[in-house]
Amino acid sequence: MNEFVEAMRQLAAGVVVVAVRDERDDIGTTVTTFTSLSADPPMVLLSLASTGYLCEVLLRQDRWAVTLLSGDQAVMASRFATPGRPSARLLLAGTPHHRGRHTGAFVIDGGVAALEAETARVIPGGDHTLFLAQVLGVDYVAPALPPLVRLRGRYRALT
């Protein structure tokens, strides 16, 4: 591991699951590079590995949903982070979830918040692709729940 990667592992990052409803299937993955970009208009920034399948799908599907995971959802984060994972429908089996009304993408219940977005601009950035997106709606906010963060390669509930 090079020094840059090790340095960045020292920064705590919120853990989210990004989901999109593709023509053939529901796809999702765990992401830690997601942040607010603007309050007026409400916009977010998502960074994905350019070689990943979700990136490929988001380049043709503009609307997607994101669930900001809560501290007790580390298992869900691990499921969606596993290489070669099956359809999001299978990963969510037995887990409360619903489809977002703006995107039709899966929203996981029990997170600290969930929102739906539409990509406004795509920017290549090294080995990643940045998606700048307009927020279409906030599905829910649960400020009493502790968020899930990733720090030094491990998921942790922020208390």
Backbone as a ProteinNet text record, in pm:
[ID]
protein_1_A
[PRIMARY]
MNEFVEAMRQLAAGVVVVAVRDERDDIGTTVTTFTSLSADPPMVLLSLASTGYLCEVLLRQDRWAVTLLSGDQAVMASRFATPGRPSARLLLAGTPHHRGRHTGAFVIDGGVAALEAETARVIPGGDHTLFLAQVLGVDYVAPALPPLVRLRGRYRALT
[TERTIARY]
86.2	0	90.7	64.6	150.8	112.1	198.8	177.4	51	18.6	-102	-226.3	-237.2	-352.5	-358.3	-245.1	-241.8	-282	-237.2	-274.9	-426.2	-486.7	-630.5	-712.9	-656.3	-726.2	-743.4	-670.8	-679.2	-799.8	-865.7	-979.7	-1109.7	-1188.8	-1318.2	-1410.8	-1485.8	-1577.5	-1710.7	-1817.5	-1950.2	-1965.7	-2047.6	-2068	-2209.8	-2219.7	-2349.1	-2360.9	-2483.8	-2510.7	-2580.2	-2520.7	-2577.2	-2647.9	-2770.4	-2847.2	-2907.9	-2916.6	-2978	-3060.5	-3170.5	-3254.9	-3217.3	-3149.9	-3107.7	-3218.7	-3207.5	-3309	-3320.6	-3207.9	-3207.3	-3213.7	-3163.7	-3148.4	-3137.2	-3137.7	-3110.4	-2966.4	-2892.7	-2750	-2722.7	-2627.6	-2588.6	-2449.3	-2387.7	-2255.2	-2233.7	-2140.3	-2102	-1999.6	-2016.7	-1929.5	-1896.8	-1773.9	-1738.2	-1700.7	-1703.4	-1674.7	-1804.3	-1879.7	-2008.7	-2020.1	-2057.1	-2063.6	-2161.7	-2200.9	-2282.4	-2195.8	-2253.3	-2180.5	-2236.3	-2368.4	-2433.1	-2565.3	-2599.8	-2728.4	-2835.8	-2793	-2887.7	-2831.6	-2869.5	-2965.6	-2902.1	-2983.5	-2926.1	-2859.1	-2728.6	-2650.3	-2555	-2520.3	-2426.3	-2319.6	-2209.7	-2100.5	-2075	-2067.2	-2040.6	-1918.2	-1825.1	-1705.5	-1703.9	-1688.2	-1685.4	-1562	-1509.8	-1401.2	-1449.7	-1374.2	-1415.1	-1431.8	-1363.9	-1371.1	-1484.8	-1557.2	-1664.4	-1791.7	-1868.8	-1993.5	-2095.9	-2103.3	-2199.1	-2167.7	-2040.3	-2001.7	-2052.9	-2033.9	-2081.3	-2232.2	-2305.4	-2451.4	-2490.9	-2424.8	-2460.8	-2427.2	-2341	-2313.2	-2428.8	-2519.7	-2636	-2769.3	-2768	-2888.8	-2864.3	-2936	-2909.5	-2964.4	-3066	-3131.4	-3092.4	-3062.6	-3017	-3053.3	-3040.5	-3072.2	-2951.7	-2945.7	-2836.6	-2893.7	-2850.5	-2887.1	-2762.5	-2768.1	-2659.4	-2679.7	-2590.9	-2611.9	-2595.6	-2670.1	-2660.2	-2559	-2521.9	-2418.7	-2444.8	-2570.3	-2600.3	-2616.2	-2573.4	-2588	-2453.9	-2354.6	-2223.9	-2234.3	-2322.6	-2339.9	-2389.8	-2480.9	-2532.8	-2420.8	-2337.6	-2224.2	-2132.4	-2105.4	-2018.2	-2079.9	-2209.4	-2277.3	-2258.8	-2282	-2275.3	-2131.4	-2034.5	-1893.8	-1823.7	-1886.5	-1824.4	-1808.5	-1687.8	-1667.9	-1754	-1802.2	-1880.8	-2016	-2066.2	-2192.5	-2309.1	-2414.6	-2532.6	-2618.1	-2732	-2827.6	-2861.2	-2889	-2928.3	-3054.3	-3141.6	-3263.9	-3227.7	-3126.9	-3085	-3014.8	-2934.6	-2863.2	-2959	-3073.3	-3170.7	-3276.2	-3269.5	-3367.7	-3370.8	-3489	-3504.4	-3471.9	-3431.1	-3397	-3506.2	-3561.4	-3663.6	-3607.4	-3679.9	-3640.6	-3763.3	-3748.9	-3855.9	-3793.3	-3872	-3823	-3850.8	-3752.3	-3769.9	-3871.9	-3950.5	-4058.1	-4007.9	-3889.4	-3834.4	-3750.4	-3688.8	-3591.6	-3628.3	-3713.4	-3743.4	-3631.1	-3523.8	-3409.1	-3437.2	-3367.9	-3385.4	-3334.2	-3412.2	-3374.5	-3382.2	-3273.8	-3270.1	-3330	-3422.5	-3481.3	-3381.9	-3393	-3311.8	-3178.4	-3151.4	-3028.8	-3047.2	-2945.7	-2958.1	-3027.4	-3025.4	-3094.2	-3091.1	-3178.1	-3178.2	-3226.5	-3170.1	-3211.9	-3203.8	-3267.2	-3263.7	-3204.3	-3130.9	-3057.8	-3060.3	-3030	-3017.7	-2885.6	-2804.5	-2673.8	-2688	-2614.8	-2615	-2486.9	-2378	-2248.5	-2158.9	-2080.1	-1985.9	-1846	-1753.5	-1616.5	-1518.1	-1432.9	-1328.3	-1226.5	-1177.9	-1078.6	-982.4	-874.2	-779.2	-844.7	-836.6	-897.2	-1042.3	-1100.8	-1240.1	-1319.7	-1449.9	-1541.4	-1627.6	-1640	-1721.1	-1857.6	-1960.6	-2097.4	-2149.7	-2173	-2234.3	-2383.4	-2463.6	-2605.1	-2695.6	-2807.4	-2914.1	-2997.4	-3026.1	-3109.1	-3255	-3319.7	-3460.4	-3553.4	-3505.8	-3587.5	-3514	-3547.4	-3494.1	-3601.7	-3568.3	-3665.4	-3696.3	-3592.8	-3611.9	-3483.5	-3495.8	-3382.6	-3411.6	-3312	-3325.6	-3206.9	-3208.3	-3091.7	-3061	-3153.6	-3126.9	-3036	-3024.6	-2941.2	-2794.7	-2700.9	-2559.4	-2522.5	-2441.9	-2401.7	-2291.8	-2282.9	-2175.3	-2062	-1940.1	-1823.7	-1720.6	-1631.2	-1518.9	-1392.2	-1310.5	-1185	-1080.8	-966.4	-855.6	-898.7	-984.9	-1024.5	-1134	-1194.3	-1299	-1423.2	-1539.2	-1665.2	-1680.3	-1729.4	-1749.7	-1874.8	-1949.5	-2063.6	-2007.8	-2048.2	-2004.3	-2100.2	-2051.1	-2139.3	-2107.8
-117.7	0	123.9	215.1	332.6	434.1	529.8	627.1	710.5	746.2	824.2	747.4	621.3	539.6	525.3	500.5	486.1	617.1	728.2	858.1	878.8	843.9	864.2	768.9	654.7	562.1	621.8	727.9	791.8	886	909.2	1000.4	920.1	946	877.9	924.5	829.7	861.9	793.7	864.4	805.6	692.3	594.4	477.3	481.9	469.8	473.1	355.2	320	225.7	303.8	299.5	363.5	254.8	282.2	184.2	249.8	171.6	219.1	105.2	141.4	42.5	45.1	-60.2	-72.4	-141.7	-141.5	-206.3	-355	-419.7	-563.6	-602.9	-519.5	-562.1	-440.2	-467.1	-363.8	-380.8	-271.7	-275.6	-180.9	-218.8	-131.8	-164.4	-68.3	-90	1.6	-38.2	42.6	145.1	268	379	461.7	512.5	604.7	743	762.1	894.5	954.8	1010.9	1072.3	1192.8	1307.9	1427.9	1529.1	1621.6	1734.4	1827.4	1877.5	1968.1	2109.7	2121.5	2252.5	2242.2	2347.5	2351.7	2418.5	2508.9	2581	2596.8	2512.3	2404	2285.2	2197.3	2081.6	1986.7	1967.1	1880.1	1795.8	1678.3	1588.2	1547.2	1493.3	1442.7	1297.7	1213.2	1070.8	1036.7	961.8	918.1	766.2	713.7	569.3	531.6	412.3	360.1	352	406.9	413.8	277.1	176.4	42.5	-41.6	11.4	-65	-69.8	-175.2	-192.3	-84.7	-44.2	60.1	189.8	221.6	341.2	331.1	215.3	192	214.9	162.5	177.4	322.9	393.4	533.4	625.5	582.1	662.1	655.9	557.8	549.9	566.6	557.6	577.9	697.8	806.2	930.5	934.1	855.5	864.4	746.8	779.8	678.5	721.2	627.3	653.1	619.7	683.1	656.1	649	546.8	531.2	555.6	651.8	677.2	579.7	482	371.7	413.7	345.6	369.1	272	298.1	221.3	73.6	31.9	-111.7	-178.3	-111.7	-166.7	-205.7	-239.8	-279.9	-405.8	-496.7	-618.3	-581.5	-486.6	-442.2	-379.1	-298.7	-237.6	-345.5	-447.4	-557.2	-634.4	-659.3	-731.2	-658.4	-528	-450.2	-418.8	-445.5	-421.4	-546.6	-661.4	-787.3	-795.8	-828.2	-844.1	-958.7	-941.7	-1045.9	-1068	-966.3	-979.8	-1000.6	-1065.3	-1086.8	-960	-974.5	-865.7	-800.6	-671.9	-600.1	-660.4	-715.3	-779.6	-893.5	-972	-1082.7	-1032.7	-927.2	-873.1	-813.1	-767.2	-704.1	-800.4	-925.8	-1023.2	-1025.5	-1010.2	-1011.1	-879	-778.9	-647.1	-547.8	-472.7	-373.8	-270.8	-252.9	-157.2	-123.8	-23.7	14.9	81.3	108.7	178.8	328.5	408.2	552.8	597.8	696.3	739.3	817.9	879.6	957.5	873.6	766.6	691.6	545.9	490.4	348.1	261.5	323	249.5	209.5	104.2	57.8	159.5	180	260	165.2	156.3	68.4	142.2	78.5	137.8	125.6	213.4	204	275.1	347.2	426.5	558.5	643.3	774.9	874.1	843.4	925.9	853.4	896.3	843.7	953.4	955.4	1055.1	998.2	1069.2	1031.7	1147.1	1111.8	1213.5	1185.8	1290.9	1280.2	1343.2	1266.8	1314.8	1437.1	1543.3	1666.1	1681.1	1623.5	1637	1520.5	1471.6	1362.6	1414.7	1391	1442.1	1327.9	1297.1	1197.6	1254.4	1169.6	1213	1100.3	1088.1	979.7	846.3	755.3	623.1	618.5	735.6	744.4	836.2	827.2	915.8	984.9	1116.7	1195.2	1221.5	1199.8	1226.3	1341.6	1456.8	1569.6	1558.7	1558.9	1528.3	1623.8	1653.1	1732.5	1639.8	1680.7	1600.8	1617.8	1505.7	1507	1503.5	1443.6	1434.8	1363.3	1399.2	1331.6	1234.3	1106.9	1003.1	1001.4	1005.8	1013.7	1062.4	1110.7	1150.7	1097.7	1028.7	972.9	1018.8	1144.8	1200.4	1135.4	1058.4	993.2	870.5	818.7	699.9	739.8	659.2	687.8	646.5	726	689	582.4	511.1	415	486.8	471.4	530.1	420.3	449.9	360	436	372.4	432.1	321.9	344.8	249.4	109.1	106.3	-20.1	-96.1	-34.6	-102.5	-16	-81.8	-13.4	8	126.9	160.3	247.5	223.6	310.8	434.8	549.6	676	708.6	706	730.8	861.9
0	0	0	-89.9	-94.1	14.4	35.9	144.7	125.7	1.2	-22.7	22.6	-19.1	18.9	170.7	232.8	379	447.3	393.9	450.2	442.9	330.9	313.2	399.8	438.1	528.3	668	699	830.8	841.4	730	725.7	734	835.7	848.9	737	680.1	571.2	596	567.3	576.9	477	510.9	425.8	369.7	238.5	171.2	75.9	44.3	-63.6	-173.6	-292	-410.2	-490.7	-533.1	-609	-731.8	-838.3	-962.4	-1020.6	-1079.2	-1147.5	-1294.4	-1337.2	-1476.4	-1554.5	-1683.5	-1766.8	-1735.5	-1703.4	-1681.4	-1534.8	-1446.1	-1307.7	-1216	-1086.6	-986	-942.4	-942.5	-912.5	-797	-711.9	-602	-555.4	-489.2	-433.1	-313.7	-228.8	-113	-156.9	-109.2	-147.8	-24	-18	90.8	39.2	-92	-146.3	-199	-106.3	-134.3	-42.2	-97.4	-14.7	-71.1	13.3	-28.2	-113.1	-219.9	-308.1	-298.7	-287.1	-285.7	-209.9	-137.2	-68.7	-155	-242.9	-326.7	-467.7	-561.1	-546.6	-474.3	-416.8	-348.2	-447.6	-427.5	-514.9	-431.8	-485.1	-421.1	-521.3	-466.8	-549	-511.4	-611.8	-595.3	-678	-619.5	-691.4	-698.3	-819.8	-841.5	-922.2	-897.4	-979.6	-1123.9	-1214.8	-1355.5	-1419.3	-1366.6	-1424.8	-1367.6	-1270.6	-1206.5	-1289.5	-1268	-1341.5	-1306.9	-1179.8	-1143.5	-1217.4	-1232.5	-1308	-1451.6	-1511.3	-1648	-1657.8	-1560.2	-1561.1	-1540.4	-1446.7	-1420.4	-1537.6	-1625.8	-1745.6	-1844.7	-1828.8	-1918.3	-1844.4	-1711.6	-1630.5	-1539.3	-1561.8	-1488.4	-1346	-1317.3	-1185.9	-1097.1	-970.2	-875.4	-734.3	-641.6	-500.6	-415.1	-299.8	-206.3	-64.6	8.1	148.4	232	323.9	417.6	532.7	542.9	636.4	782	868.3	1012	1071.9	1195.7	1263.9	1274.8	1269	1280.1	1142.9	1036.4	902	837	919	865.2	779.7	816.2	736.5	597	589.8	460.5	378.1	441.7	371.5	315.6	393.9	349.5	234.1	240.4	131.5	-1.2	0.1	-123.3	-165.7	-79.6	-112.8	-165	-153.2	-192.4	-343.8	-392.3	-537.5	-591.3	-712.9	-776.2	-712.7	-643.9	-572.2	-669	-621.9	-706.1	-714.2	-775.1	-790.7	-656.7	-660.8	-539.3	-478.8	-562.1	-509.4	-414.8	-449.5	-363.6	-238.3	-252.2	-136.3	-33.4	-78.9	10.8	63.3	24.2	70.3	223.1	280.5	425.7	492.5	415.3	469.3	427.5	521.9	484.6	386	277.5	173.8	89.6	6.5	-85.2	-206.8	-305.8	-424.4	-409.6	-447.2	-442.9	-545.6	-508.6	-598.9	-719.2	-709.9	-822	-916.8	-865.5	-943.9	-966.5	-883.2	-890.4	-836.3	-787.8	-733.1	-589.3	-545.1	-408.2	-307.6	-201.5	-86.1	33.3	108.9	225.1	344.7	413.5	533.4	649.4	748.4	869.1	863.9	756.8	750.6	824	820.3	882.6	789.6	659.1	560.8	426.8	337.5	201.3	108.8	-9.9	-107.9	-247.6	-339.5	-479.4	-557.4	-663.3	-737.4	-886.7	-962	-1107.3	-1148.4	-1219.7	-1261.5	-1351.3	-1316.6	-1394.4	-1476.4	-1424.6	-1492.4	-1452.2	-1546	-1522.6	-1551.9	-1458.2	-1472.2	-1448.3	-1546.5	-1521.7	-1423.5	-1333.1	-1235	-1203.2	-1277.5	-1254.7	-1280.9	-1183.5	-1201.1	-1154.5	-1125.5	-1082.5	-1175	-1163.6	-1235	-1130.9	-1142.4	-1050	-1111.7	-1031.9	-1074	-988.3	-1050.3	-982.2	-1009.4	-903.6	-921.6	-846.3	-908.9	-848.8	-760.2	-638.1	-548.2	-590.2	-617.5	-658.2	-538.2	-430	-309.8	-198.6	-76.7	41.6	86.2	85.9	119.1	267.5	350.2	494.7	560.3	683.7	767.2	907.1	967.2	1102.1	1186.7	1232.3	1302.2	1436.9	1492.9	1621.6	1606.5	1483.9	1462.2	1442.4	1492.3	1467.2	1324.5	1254.2	1119.2	1118.9	1008	986.8	914.2	963.7	897.4	869.6	778.7	750.2	786.6	869.5	913.5	923.5	860.3	863.3	819.5	717.2	658	731.7	832.8	911	921.4	925.4	949.4	1099.8	1135.6	1276.7	1290.3	1396.7	1426.6	1495.1	1446.1	1505.8	1619.5	1741.4	1856.5	1924.3
[MASK]
+++++++++++++++++++++++++++++++++++++++++++++++++++++++++++++++++++++++++++++++++++++++++++++++++++++++++++++++++++++++++++++++++++++++++++++++++++++++++++++++

